[in-house]
Amino acid sequence: MDSTTKVLTFGEIMMRLSPPDHLRLEQATTMDVRYGGAEANVVVPANRIGDCALRSLSAYGVDVSRVVREGDRLGTYYFELGASVRPNGCVYDRKYSAMNLASRAVFDWDSILEGVEVFYVSGVTPAVSPEMAAACEEALAACRERSITTVCDLNYRGRLWSPERAREVMKRLLPLVDICISNDEDAEACLGISHGSGSLATGIEERDSYVQIAADVCERYGCKMVASIVRDIRSVEDSDWMSLIYADGQAHFSSVHHMHVLEGVAAGDAYGAGLIHALLHGFDLDRAGEYAIAASVLKLTVRGDSNLVSVDEIESVAKSGAALRVSR
């Protein structure tokens, strides 16, 4: 793969409404409006709100020419920024959205996948509806027939589906995936794979359990690579972050970043984007891990769903982090 490779993502863009200044939803009289989502560019309604969502992507140079426009409403979620021991809050309002009501038949994969070399989807998309679960399976199968590299972030969302339903679907999808992105919670909920305590406070200390999870995913489903963010979370604002990339039976850990978090939304998505960028540019796996986690932790310093940082900024953080590499 090289820097001109075309990457296609499949998922729902949503409107995000947030109270200002750490207010709770019950206190809010105004809301900040932003647009985002793990994939963020597939089905949007053919109305002014849909136009706003697409402009939010086009402003950053994202090609939205393959977006399907149908339905009457954009999925919405309300995000409440937490503090200290009070976690971030999220309320979804995405039932009957354009994506939720879409039929798999609206996606012509022959034309959609033309010229595509990397296909990305998260576990959020098949959770939106049974039709979207079927569409994901059809898309991944079409990619496999065309030798398109497939990337899937398991990205489990308990408010969208149960572990039982997630396992039923994801166990069909994952054999069609080349690169899996997963943390310990995702692996247990979506695949029934569990090692370690599962504590968010001691992930880095238990990093070998993440290696076991990754090895199991590769062995059971044939994925070529598994990548994961490994964290120690002490509070909403205070946490440590590192990357694990597992491939060919070898674990590659990044350095640890000690973070004061401004906002935690989309840091996992930023990690996936950083990883794909690194692999497209031929980085070795040690450097790819440093780059991906640098992209992720930079997102922790940016409000909103978009990671508004430059390649140079990511490279700078990645290089400073590489000097502190965890021994392996």
Beta strands, then each sheet from edge to edge (+ up, - down):
strand 1: 7-10
strand 2: 14-18
strand 3: 32-36
strand 4: 43-44
strand 5: 68-69
strand 6: 76-80
strand 7: 89-93
strand 8: 118-122
strand 9: 149-153
strand 10: 179-181
strand 11: 225-233
strand 12: 238-247
strand 13: 250-253
strand 14: 257-260
sheet 1: 1+ 8+ 9+ 10+ 11+ 12- 13+
sheet 2: 1+ 8+ 9+ 10+ 11+ 12- 14+
sheet 3: 3+ 2- 6- 7+
sheet 4: 4+ 5+
end
